[in-house]
Amino acid sequence: MKKLLLALVSIIAIAAAILYFSPATLLSVMRFIELERAGLTEQHKEVAQLSIHYYEGGPADGETILMVHGFGANKDNWLTFARYFTPRYHVIALDIPGFGESSKPDASYDVGSQTERVAAFTKALGIEKLHIIGNSMGGHISALYAARHPEQVLSVALFDNAGVTAPKASELRERLQRGEPNPLVVTRAEDFHQLLEFAFVVPPKIPARVQQYLGELAVANSDRNSKIFRQLVERYIPLEPELPKIQAPTLLLWGDQDRVLDVSSIAVMKPLLKRPSVVIMKDCGHAPMLERPAESAEHYQRFLDSLPKPAS
């Protein structure tokens, strides 16, 4: 018995050491746990010579919710949030080309091009109707998707979306106008915490070694992210003329302390939408589904429950 206990202690100690000295392994374990809790599996699909990686879960015959992440992010941004919807909905969260594990071609990354890549992806999966939800750049893409493909979209949810000129300039816009470095592009691993503090009111609790590792990954992607951000600016597609084309009910959900995209954007968007709903989350930053996933999910579920039931 003593030998068995000693062996178990040794195994636990070795596992702990591996996790401590290998932040990549620890991150993989954390992701695996969240995937299990959310009932999601990792998938990939070849679409127009691109490999699109995505998470998928929930009943195959349920209504589809497509989740679209923001700039510099990936499908992991939706993991905790998604667990509230997989019991009832068919949930898909994809890595947009250029981000995460999806292909990173030498191509255009403006929102118009990305919107059509997402449309090609849904067509390849055989999705005829969907609810689409996006954050930041992903919200810009989601709104444009709904404007271009109204026959396919059951509802739209835009979390702190890009694409409109807010009456009040955000801190990000002011910094860039002054010629300061882009706080969304990390060029030193030790500065990763500054990105978290900029995007959140209460940043997520991430083990220090994992945070350092995420900083190193961000630095490795910094050149490509800078290039993509330049394209988003230089090939900007404003949403103001597109929003009236959206036929589906649309939820505008924003953190009132968003420093990336100012909450006053809602004042521009709401009058242009045919069927808007608005939620402003107090003391919340740029990514509500990450900062307060349960509360964000509650608001989103209430919105979904308010939609007209499809004809049987």
Long-range contacts (C-beta under 8 A, 24 or more apart in sequence): 20-209, 23-207, 23-209, 23-210, 23-212, 23-213, 24-213, 26-207, 26-209, 26-210, 27-210, 27-213, 27-214, 30-210, 31-76, 31-79, 34-76, 34-79, 34-80, 34-83, 35-79, 37-83, 38-79, 38-80, 38-82, 38-83, 38-86, 38-91, 39-83, 39-86, 39-87, 40-79, 40-82, 40-86, 40-91, 40-93, 44-101, 45-121, 45-124, 45-125, 47-117, 47-120, 47-121, 47-124, 48-117, 48-120, 49-103, 50-97, 50-102, 50-103, 50-105, 50-117, 51-102, 51-103, 52-94, 52-95, 52-97, 52-102, 52-103, 52-117, 52-121, 53-94, 53-95, 53-100, 53-101, 53-102, 54-92, 54-93, 54-94, 54-95, 54-121, 55-79, 55-82, 55-91, 55-92, 55-93, 55-94, 56-90, 56-91, 56-92, 57-82, 57-86, 57-90, 57-91, 58-85, 58-86, 58-87, 58-88, 58-89, 58-90, 58-91, 59-88, 59-89, 59-90, 60-90, 61-90, 62-88, 62-89, 62-90, 63-89, 63-90, 63-129, 63-130, 63-131, 63-154, 64-89, 64-90, 64-91, 64-92, 64-127, 64-129, 64-130, 64-131, 65-89, 65-90, 65-91, 65-92, 65-130, 65-131, 65-132, 65-133, 66-92, 66-93, 66-94, 66-118, 66-122, 66-127, 66-130, 66-131, 66-132, 66-133, 67-91, 67-92, 67-93, 67-94, 67-133, 67-134, 67-138, 68-94, 68-96, 68-118, 68-132, 68-133, 68-134, 68-135, 68-138, 68-139, 68-141, 68-142, 69-93, 69-95, 69-96, 69-99, 69-100, 69-134, 69-135, 69-136, 69-137, 69-138, 70-134, 70-135, 70-136, 70-137, 70-138, 70-139, 70-162, 70-287, 71-136, 71-137, 71-162, 71-184, 71-225, 71-228, 71-229, 71-232, 72-99, 72-184, 72-185, 72-218, 72-221, 72-225, 73-99, 73-100, 73-135, 73-136, 73-138, 73-287, 74-99, 74-100, 74-101, 75-100, 76-100, 77-135, 77-287, 77-289, 77-290, 78-289, 80-289, 80-290, 80-293, 81-289, 81-290, 81-293, 81-296, 81-297, 84-293, 84-294, 84-297, 84-298, 84-301, 85-297, 85-300, 85-301, 89-131, 92-125, 92-127, 94-118, 94-121, 96-138, 96-141, 98-224, 98-228, 104-224, 108-231, 108-235, 109-227, 109-228, 109-231, 109-232, 110-231, 110-232, 110-235, 110-236, 110-237, 111-137, 111-140, 111-141, 111-144, 111-162, 111-163, 111-232, 111-237, 112-144, 112-235, 112-237, 114-141, 115-141, 115-144, 115-145, 115-148, 118-145, 119-145, 119-148, 119-149, 122-152, 127-152, 128-152, 129-153, 129-154, 130-154, 131-155, 131-156, 131-157, 131-304, 132-156, 132-157, 133-157, 133-158, 133-159, 133-300, 134-158, 134-159, 134-161, 135-159, 135-160, 135-161, 135-286, 135-287, 135-288, 135-289, 136-160, 136-161, 136-162, 136-260, 136-261, 136-286, 136-287, 137-162, 137-232, 139-163, 140-237, 140-239, 143-239, 143-242, 143-243, 143-246, 143-250, 144-237, 144-239, 144-242, 146-246, 146-247, 146-248, 146-250, 147-239, 147-242, 147-243, 147-245, 147-246, 148-245, 150-245, 150-246, 150-247, 150-248, 153-246, 153-247, 153-248, 154-248, 154-307, 154-310, 155-248, 155-249, 155-250, 155-251, 155-303, 155-304, 155-307, 156-246, 156-248, 156-249, 156-250, 156-251, 157-250, 157-251, 157-253, 157-300, 157-303, 158-250, 158-251, 158-252, 158-253, 158-269, 159-253, 159-254, 159-287, 159-288, 159-289, 159-296, 160-253, 160-254, 160-255, 160-258, 160-260, 160-261, 160-286, 160-287, 160-288, 161-239, 161-252, 161-261, 161-265, 162-232, 162-261, 163-237, 163-238, 163-239, 164-238, 164-239, 164-240, 164-265, 164-268, 164-269, 165-238, 165-240, 165-268, 166-261, 166-262, 166-263, 166-264, 166-265, 166-267, 166-268, 167-262, 167-264, 167-267, 167-268, 168-262, 168-264, 169-262, 170-258, 170-259, 170-260, 170-261, 170-262, 171-198, 171-259, 171-260, 172-259, 172-260, 172-261, 173-262, 182-226, 182-229, 184-225, 184-229, 184-260, 185-222, 185-225, 185-226, 185-229, 186-215, 186-218, 186-219, 186-222, 187-219, 187-222, 188-215, 188-219, 189-215, 189-216, 189-218, 189-219, 190-215, 191-215, 192-218, 198-259, 198-260, 199-259, 199-260, 199-285, 199-286, 199-287, 200-285, 200-286, 200-287, 200-290, 200-291, 201-255, 201-257, 201-283, 201-284, 201-285, 201-291, 202-291, 204-290, 204-291, 239-269, 240-268, 240-272, 243-269, 243-272, 243-273, 244-272, 244-273, 244-274, 246-273, 246-274, 247-274, 247-275, 248-275, 249-275, 249-276, 249-277, 249-303, 249-306, 249-307, 250-274, 250-275, 250-276, 250-277, 251-276, 251-277, 251-278, 251-279, 251-299, 251-300, 251-303, 252-276, 252-277, 252-278, 252-279, 253-278, 253-279, 253-280, 253-281, 253-288, 253-296, 253-299, 253-300, 254-279, 254-280, 254-281, 254-288, 255-280, 255-281, 255-284, 255-285, 255-286, 255-287, 255-288, 255-291, 256-280, 256-281, 256-282, 256-283, 256-284, 257-283, 257-284, 257-285, 258-284, 258-285, 258-286, 259-285, 259-286, 260-285, 260-286, 261-286, 277-303, 277-306, 279-303
